[in-house]
């Protein structure tokens, strides 16, 4: 493969996926504006060519781009948010993805996003000319993370269920700093909407890790392990996303959770990329 352009690159899970799929590329261009995500990328892939804001990229400046991929901001689409869809300014960045596909005309493209209202899904499909593939990260990890993938890569089938359970991602000696205070424990246990539970090693899967996981919120998945109520550690969150241990350890824990939550489940992306002819 000649060159790859990754839009909304985050911490460059796309680069991890390419390498895991055994795909060799010459140059990897990344469009990202979050300085902490960029720091993580450059620590792990120092040859990454950072381009900055997608809105300032001129497609005519690029040639020999074989693959454009990205996960445009999902806050306007997600069922847990206000669901403003394509009227949300963040969701409208999707059209920048479309613009660059039209300008550059790569051989292959891949777009990831959350489940959304059918009318928004249909708009995305119309602009990209393909229907999405639904894949839940639970097939390759211990995390329930349902996502939609639009791509012109042919003949993709679902990954086989690896049967990975939550016990496989727990650290043996987690840092006590991740333990919850009693008020935080009470907020989870008394949650009226039915999500107030703690996961244990005996549970098969955990809920989706979000970018705001560092915030002690009753909606997020926490665990009860060895008599302790706690958050997942950054390494455990990395394992949920099938990211190498300590991939994000060059920034603070808060920034690690944010980058991991915004990232891709690497083994899902490598599975899809593996179908490139």
KAQUIUR-V573203 format. One record per residue. RES is the residue in three letters. PHI is phi in whole degrees, -180 to 180 (999 if undefined). PSI is psi in radians with two decimals (NA if undefined). Layout:
<<RES;PHI;PSI> <RES;PHI;PSI>>
This chain:
<<UNK;999;2.39> <UNK;-72;-1.41> <UNK;-130;2.67> <UNK;-124;2.40> <UNK;-117;2.05> <UNK;-108;2.05> <UNK;-100;2.47> <UNK;55;0.90> <UNK;-67;-0.44> <UNK;59;-2.28> <UNK;-94;0.36> <UNK;67;0.76> <UNK;-62;-0.47> <UNK;-62;-0.64> <UNK;-70;-0.68> <UNK;-60;-0.74> <UNK;-67;-0.73> <UNK;-59;-0.81> <UNK;-65;-0.70> <UNK;-68;-0.53> <UNK;-83;-0.07> <UNK;76;0.42> <UNK;-95;2.10> <UNK;-92;2.35> <UNK;-136;2.74> <UNK;-83;-0.96> <UNK;-131;2.51> <UNK;-121;1.92> <UNK;-96;2.36> <UNK;-127;2.28> <UNK;-105;2.01> <UNK;-157;2.56> <UNK;-119;-0.18> <UNK;-80;2.04> <UNK;-64;-0.53> <UNK;-76;-0.70> <UNK;-62;-0.71> <UNK;-63;-0.71> <UNK;-61;-0.72> <UNK;-64;-0.78> <UNK;-60;-0.86> <UNK;-69;-0.46> <UNK;-65;-0.73> <UNK;-91;-0.53> <UNK;-134;1.33> <UNK;-64;-0.27> <UNK;-88;0.02> <UNK;-61;2.37> <UNK;-98;1.84> <UNK;-84;2.29> <UNK;-110;-0.25> <UNK;82;-2.54> <UNK;-64;2.22> <UNK;-59;-0.55> <UNK;-70;-0.23> <UNK;-105;0.11> <UNK;-89;2.25> <UNK;-101;1.99> <UNK;-61;-0.44> <UNK;-68;-0.23> <UNK;-83;-0.03> <UNK;-121;2.47> <UNK;-139;2.83> <UNK;57;0.65> <UNK;-90;1.97> <UNK;-85;-0.52> <UNK;-141;2.23> <UNK;-114;2.24> <UNK;-141;2.78> <UNK;175;2.86> <UNK;-125;1.68> <UNK;-64;2.68> <UNK;-50;2.37> <UNK;-109;-0.01> <UNK;-60;-0.54> <UNK;-78;-0.28> <UNK;-99;-0.53> <UNK;-61;2.50> <UNK;-69;-0.32> <UNK;-87;-0.13> <UNK;-103;-2.73> <UNK;-80;-0.21> <UNK;56;0.94> <UNK;-84;-0.13> <UNK;62;-2.46> <UNK;-73;-0.05> <UNK;-83;-0.22> <UNK;-77;2.26> <UNK;-55;-0.58> <UNK;-70;-0.68> <UNK;-68;-0.50> <UNK;-66;-0.25> <UNK;-62;-0.31> <UNK;-54;-0.65> <UNK;-70;-0.38> <UNK;-70;-0.63> <UNK;-61;-0.82> <UNK;-63;-0.74> <UNK;-57;-0.78> <UNK;-73;-0.55> <UNK;-63;-0.74> <UNK;-66;-0.66> <UNK;-77;-0.66> <UNK;-94;-0.57> <UNK;55;1.12> <UNK;-72;2.86> <UNK;-66;-0.72> <UNK;-132;2.62> <UNK;-140;2.74> <UNK;-148;2.14> <UNK;-122;2.32> <UNK;-114;2.50> <UNK;-160;3.04> <UNK;-77;2.91> <UNK;-62;2.51> <UNK;-148;3.05> <UNK;-59;2.54> <UNK;-58;-0.66> <UNK;-64;-0.62> <UNK;-73;-0.71> <UNK;-60;-0.70> <UNK;-67;-0.63> <UNK;-65;-0.79> <UNK;-60;-0.79> <UNK;-63;-0.68> <UNK;-63;-0.74> <UNK;-72;-0.53> <UNK;-94;-0.28> <UNK;77;0.27> <UNK;-142;2.74> <UNK;-90;2.61> <UNK;-76;2.71> <UNK;-104;2.26> <UNK;-93;2.14> <UNK;-135;2.26> <UNK;-97;2.23> <UNK;-59;-0.25> <UNK;-61;-0.34> <UNK;-68;-0.49> <UNK;-122;0.05> <UNK;-150;-3.10> <UNK;-95;0.35> <UNK;-120;2.30> <UNK;-81;1.86> <UNK;-140;1.44> <UNK;-73;2.29> <UNK;-142;2.75> <UNK;-107;2.44> <UNK;-129;2.07> <UNK;-101;2.18> <UNK;-157;2.66> <UNK;-99;0.16> <UNK;-69;2.23> <UNK;-86;2.80> <UNK;63;0.54> <UNK;-76;2.33> <UNK;-117;2.84> <UNK;-68;2.59> <UNK;-64;2.64> <UNK;-70;2.54> <UNK;-72;2.04> <UNK;-82;-0.15> <UNK;68;0.48> <UNK;-74;2.30> <UNK;-115;2.94> <UNK;-62;-0.55> <UNK;-60;-0.44> <UNK;-76;-0.24> <UNK;-105;-0.09> <UNK;-71;2.39> <UNK;-77;2.59> <UNK;-74;-0.61> <UNK;-134;1.29> <UNK;-66;2.56> <UNK;-64;2.26> <UNK;-59;-0.28> <UNK;-64;-0.27> <UNK;-89;-0.02> <UNK;-68;2.57> <UNK;-88;2.58> <UNK;-76;2.84> <UNK;-60;-0.74> <UNK;-59;-0.66> <UNK;-67;-0.69> <UNK;-61;-0.77> <UNK;-64;-0.64> <UNK;-63;-0.64> <UNK;-73;-0.85> <UNK;-64;-0.51> <UNK;-98;0.25> <UNK;-65;2.13> <UNK;-76;-0.32> <UNK;-89;0.15> <UNK;89;0.04> <UNK;-97;0.12> <UNK;-82;1.28> <UNK;-137;2.78> <UNK;-110;2.38> <UNK;-86;2.66> <UNK;-129;3.07> <UNK;-61;-0.39> <UNK;-80;-0.27> <UNK;-74;2.55> <UNK;-78;-0.77> <UNK;-135;2.82> <UNK;-121;2.86> <UNK;-71;3.00> <UNK;-62;2.31> <UNK;-83;2.18> <UNK;-102;2.99> <UNK;-66;-0.34> <UNK;-100;0.42> <UNK;-62;-0.46> <UNK;-65;-0.41> <UNK;-77;2.28> <UNK;-77;1.64> <UNK;-125;2.44> <UNK;-66;-0.28> <UNK;-81;-0.26> <UNK;-93;2.67> <UNK;-76;2.15> <UNK;-119;2.98> <UNK;-128;2.73> <UNK;-119;2.02> <UNK;-144;2.24> <UNK;52;0.74> <UNK;77;0.15> <UNK;-123;2.35> <UNK;-91;2.22> <UNK;-156;2.93> <UNK;-79;2.81> <UNK;-67;2.57> <UNK;-79;2.85> <UNK;-57;-0.67> <UNK;-65;-0.71> <UNK;-64;-0.66> <UNK;-67;-0.66> <UNK;-59;-0.74> <UNK;-65;-0.62> <UNK;-61;-0.60> <UNK;-91;0.17> <UNK;53;0.68> <UNK;-100;2.51> <UNK;-58;2.55> <UNK;-55;2.35> <UNK;65;0.34> <UNK;-59;-0.56> <UNK;-104;0.26> <UNK;-77;0.18> <UNK;-94;0.03> <UNK;-130;3.04> <UNK;-66;2.83> <UNK;-58;-0.73> <UNK;-57;-0.79> <UNK;-71;-0.53> <UNK;-64;-0.87> <UNK;-58;-0.73> <UNK;-63;-0.82> <UNK;-67;-0.72> <UNK;-66;-0.78> <UNK;-63;-0.57> <UNK;-83;-0.16> <UNK;-82;-3.12> <UNK;-97;2.73> <UNK;-78;1.86> <UNK;-59;-0.71> <UNK;-69;-0.42> <UNK;-70;-0.79> <UNK;-66;-0.73> <UNK;-65;-0.58> <UNK;-63;-0.81> <UNK;-65;-0.82> <UNK;-63;-0.44> <UNK;-65;-0.21> <UNK;-93;0.01> <UNK;-64;2.18> <UNK;-61;NA>>
